[in-house]
Amino acid sequence: MLQIGTIAPSFSLPDQNGTMHSLSDYLGQKVVLYFYPKDMTSGCTKQACSFAELYPQFREKGAVVIGISKDTVASHKKFEEKYGLPFTLLSDPEKEVLQAYDVLGEKMMYGKKTTGVIRTTYLIDEKGVITKAFGKVKAQENPSQMLDVL
């Protein structure tokens, strides 16, 4: 996990509509950047839907929510449409941003060790500095946790 007080690594990734997004596009805004394992899975769906439910409150506090996984643009589009997600989902199939944010690692899944995305959320301030970092977050609780720290 990256350290609080460090500059957030830059990125340029496509969203669920194929539009490119860079972290620098969000300078001047707080960014809740969450990394999740896979679209349409139960934990990831709970987390995304909780972020969607609280999204107006994030916006009131001057923050945007961005989710990143290794899923494709097409998968993100289906996920967005099925659950009415009002925020940006970025596709990182090459795992470059996942590695830059130190969210790939060993974890237990169904009793077996596997390498994958460790559910992690960062709060990045208006200048691009990481101000909060939460690793191994609980999917459904994470959105309200992030709203509380804003």
C-alpha distance (Angstrom), angle and dihedral (degrees) to the residues before:
residue distance angle dihedral
M1 . . .
L2 3.80 . .
Q3 3.79 120.0 .
I4 3.79 124.7 -104.3
G5 3.80 110.6 -108.1
T6 3.81 95.4 34.6
I7 3.78 124.1 117.2
A8 3.80 109.3 -99.8
P9 3.82 111.8 -113.5
S10 3.79 112.2 -103.1
F11 3.78 120.7 -118.5
S12 3.77 142.5 178.9
L13 3.81 114.3 -156.4
P14 3.82 137.5 153.6
D15 3.79 120.4 -107.2
Q16 3.80 128.6 -142.3
N17 3.82 89.2 -76.1
G18 3.81 95.0 47.7
T19 3.85 92.7 -105.8
M20 3.80 113.8 140.8
H21 3.81 118.5 -120.4
S22 3.79 128.1 -168.7
L23 3.78 126.3 -168.5
S24 3.81 87.7 -122.3
D25 3.84 87.9 64.2
Y26 3.81 86.6 71.3
L27 3.80 100.7 49.7
G28 3.81 107.4 133.3
Q29 3.82 91.9 35.8
K30 3.78 133.2 80.6
V31 3.79 112.0 -113.3
V32 3.79 126.0 -152.3
L33 3.81 99.9 -159.2
Y34 3.77 112.9 -171.2
F35 3.79 128.0 -176.8
Y36 3.77 119.3 -154.4
P37 3.82 135.2 177.0
K38 3.82 106.7 -124.5
D39 3.79 144.5 -8.1
M40 3.83 117.8 -111.0
T41 3.82 96.1 17.5
S42 3.80 117.3 127.3
G43 3.82 99.0 -110.6
C44 3.79 94.4 41.9
T45 3.79 91.2 47.2
K46 3.82 91.6 50.9
Q47 3.81 90.6 49.6
A48 3.82 94.3 46.8
C49 3.81 93.6 45.9
S50 3.82 91.1 48.9
F51 3.81 89.9 51.3
A52 3.82 88.7 48.2
E53 3.81 92.3 50.8
L54 3.81 91.9 50.6
Y55 3.82 95.7 37.6
P56 3.85 95.5 105.4
Q57 3.81 88.8 55.8
F58 3.81 91.5 49.8
R59 3.81 88.9 52.0
E60 3.83 91.1 48.7
K61 3.80 87.7 56.4
G62 3.81 91.3 50.7
A63 3.80 96.6 -106.0
V64 3.78 134.1 127.7
V65 3.79 123.7 -152.8
I66 3.80 120.6 -136.9
G67 3.80 125.0 -179.4
I68 3.80 122.3 -160.2
S69 3.79 129.7 -167.8
K70 3.79 137.4 149.3
D71 3.82 90.9 -105.0
T72 3.81 120.7 118.1
V73 3.80 126.8 -98.8
A74 3.84 88.4 -108.7
S75 3.81 92.0 52.5
H76 3.81 90.4 49.5
K77 3.81 90.4 50.4
K78 3.82 91.6 53.5
F79 3.83 90.3 46.5
E80 3.82 91.8 49.6
E81 3.81 93.5 47.3
K82 3.81 96.6 44.2
Y83 3.82 93.4 52.1
G84 3.83 101.8 27.0
L85 3.80 93.5 -120.2
P86 3.82 110.6 -171.1
F87 3.80 97.3 -162.6
T88 3.79 139.3 71.7
L89 3.80 122.3 -81.5
L90 3.79 115.0 -165.9
S91 3.79 125.2 -155.0
D92 3.82 118.9 -136.8
P93 3.83 105.7 171.0
E94 3.82 91.3 156.3
K95 3.83 88.5 55.8
E96 3.83 91.8 -136.5
V97 3.82 94.6 131.4
L98 3.81 91.6 39.9
Q99 3.81 87.6 56.8
A100 3.82 93.9 43.3
Y101 3.82 89.9 54.9
D102 3.82 91.6 45.1
V103 3.81 95.1 -124.2
L104 3.81 98.9 130.2
G105 3.75 114.9 92.4
E106 3.74 150.3 117.2
K107 3.77 116.8 -56.7
M108 3.78 139.7 160.7
M109 3.78 117.1 -104.0
Y110 3.79 119.7 177.7
G111 3.79 89.3 -19.4
K112 3.82 95.2 -51.7
K113 3.79 129.3 105.0
T114 3.77 111.9 -117.7
T115 3.79 137.8 163.6
G116 3.76 115.0 -117.8
V117 3.77 147.9 114.0
I118 3.79 113.9 -40.3
R119 3.79 106.3 -146.0
T120 3.83 101.7 -109.8
T121 3.81 134.2 164.2
Y122 3.79 128.6 -162.0
L123 3.79 129.9 -168.2
I124 3.79 110.4 -147.3
D125 3.79 120.0 -167.8
E126 3.81 129.2 -135.0
K127 3.83 91.0 -86.7
G128 3.80 95.5 51.6
V129 3.82 97.2 -100.9
I130 3.80 122.2 137.1
T131 3.81 107.0 -118.3
K132 3.83 99.9 169.7
A133 3.79 133.5 20.8
F134 3.80 127.5 -172.6
G135 3.80 122.1 -175.9
K136 3.81 129.3 -168.0
V137 3.79 89.6 15.4
K138 3.80 123.8 -176.0
A139 3.80 106.1 -108.9
Q140 3.78 100.3 -135.1
E141 3.83 96.5 38.3
N142 3.81 97.5 45.7
P143 3.84 98.7 80.8
S144 3.82 94.1 54.2
Q145 3.81 89.3 42.5
M146 3.80 89.5 55.7
L147 3.80 92.6 46.1
D148 3.81 88.9 53.4
V149 3.83 93.1 54.4
L150 3.80 93.5 49.7
